[in-house]
Amino acid sequence: MITVLPVEKNLPIAAMPDWEFVAQETVLAPDTTLFLYTDGLDEAENAEHQMFGKQRIQATLHDAPMDPHGLIEYITQAVADYVGNNEQSDDLTMLAVRYK
């Protein structure tokens, strides 16, 4: 099951002067995989300048393996297939962690 956690948008601590960082927390159940990513994932564009998007991320996650290594490889390949040879303007940063 894929669940999107409700979160406040945040920047890393000290990324910008005078930015108010909001501490947030959640409880993870055992065997939960947490998947985090930067905007480079949902904003990755294909040749028609259409973004990968949050809906496509969620749909891709439904078919992805939930082990962290397999998940990152699966999403990376899905994005590569979507964008093809289109040059990207942003980085693709993802983190998957499995809570045991």
Backbone hydrogen bonds in HBPLUS format (Angstrom, degrees):
<---DONOR---> <-ACCEPTOR-->    atom                        ^
c    i                          cat <-CA-CA->   ^        H-A-AA   ^      H-
h    n   atom  resd res      DA  || num        DHA   H-A  angle D-A-AA Bond
n    s   type  num  typ     dist DA aas  dist angle  dist       angle   num
A0015-ALA N   A0012-PRO O   3.06 MM   3  5.48 147.8  2.17 142.9 137.6     1
A0019-TRP N   A0016-MET O   3.31 MM   3  5.63 154.7  2.38 131.5 128.1     2
A0031-ASP N   A0099-TYR O   2.66 MM  68  5.37 133.0  1.87 144.9 158.9     3
A0099-TYR N   A0032-THR O   2.74 MM  67  5.28 173.0  1.74 167.9 167.4     4
A0034-LEU N   A0097-VAL O   2.72 MM  63  5.17 164.7  1.75 160.3 161.2     5
A0097-VAL N   A0034-LEU O   2.89 MM  63  5.17 155.4  1.95 146.6 154.9     6
A0036-LEU N   A0095-LEU O   2.77 MM  59  5.09 169.6  1.78 159.0 162.6     7
A0095-LEU N   A0036-LEU O   2.82 MM  59  5.09 151.9  1.90 150.7 150.7     8
A0038-THR N   A0093-THR O   3.06 MM  55  5.59 149.9  2.15 153.5 156.3     9
A0041-LEU N   A0038-THR O   3.14 MM   3  6.20 170.8  2.15 131.0 132.3    10
A0043-GLU N   A0039-ASP O   2.97 MM   4  5.87 145.8  2.09 148.3 158.2    11
A0044-ALA N   A0041-LEU O   3.32 MM   3  5.45 167.5  2.33 107.1 110.6    12
A0053-GLY N   A0042-ASP O   2.80 MM  11  4.24 165.9  1.82 125.5 125.0    13
A0052-PHE N   A0044-ALA O   2.72 MM   8  5.41 133.5  1.93 149.5 165.0    14
A0046-ASN N   A0050-GLN O   3.05 MM   4  5.60 151.9  2.13 143.2 149.2    15
A0049-HIS N   A0046-ASN O   2.91 MM   3  5.22 156.2  1.97 120.0 121.8    16
A0057-ILE N   A0053-GLY O   3.08 MM   4  6.36 150.5  2.17 142.9 151.7    17
A0058-GLN N   A0054-LYS O   2.99 MM   4  6.25 166.6  2.01 152.6 154.8    18
A0059-ALA N   A0055-GLN O   2.94 MM   4  6.17 159.4  1.98 146.8 152.8    19
A0060-THR N   A0056-ARG O   2.87 MM   4  5.97 157.7  1.92 146.5 152.7    20
A0061-LEU N   A0057-ILE O   2.88 MM   4  6.12 154.6  1.94 152.2 159.6    21
A0062-HIS N   A0058-GLN O   3.23 MM   4  6.50 140.8  2.39 142.2 150.9    22
A0063-ASP N   A0060-THR O   3.12 MM   3  5.57 141.2  2.28 109.4 118.8    23
A0064-ALA N   A0061-LEU O   3.21 MM   3  4.91 144.8  2.34  94.4 104.6    24
A0071-LEU N   A0067-ASP O   2.84 MM   4  5.89 159.8  1.88 165.4 172.3    25
A0072-ILE N   A0068-PRO O   3.05 MM   4  6.23 169.2  2.06 154.9 156.2    26
A0073-GLU N   A0069-HIS O   3.08 MM   4  6.29 167.1  2.09 152.6 156.4    27
A0074-TYR N   A0070-GLY O   2.89 MM   4  5.99 158.5  1.94 146.8 153.1    28
A0075-ILE N   A0071-LEU O   2.96 MM   4  6.18 168.7  1.98 158.3 160.1    29
A0076-THR N   A0072-ILE O   2.90 MM   4  5.96 163.1  1.93 150.1 155.7    30
A0077-GLN N   A0073-GLU O   2.98 MM   4  6.14 157.9  2.03 147.2 152.6    31
A0078-ALA N   A0074-TYR O   2.95 MM   4  6.18 155.1  2.01 145.8 153.3    32
A0079-VAL N   A0075-ILE O   2.94 MM   4  6.17 158.9  1.98 155.2 159.6    33
A0080-ALA N   A0076-THR O   2.99 MM   4  6.18 160.8  2.03 145.6 151.4    34
A0081-ASP N   A0077-GLN O   2.84 MM   4  6.04 160.1  1.88 151.9 156.9    35
A0082-TYR N   A0078-ALA O   3.03 MM   4  6.18 149.6  2.13 138.9 147.3    36
A0083-VAL N   A0079-VAL O   2.89 MM   4  6.11 168.5  1.90 163.4 164.3    37
A0084-GLY N   A0080-ALA O   2.97 MM   4  5.77 144.7  2.10 142.4 151.2    38
A0086-ASN N   A0083-VAL O   3.07 MM   3  5.56 159.4  2.11 138.5 138.6    39
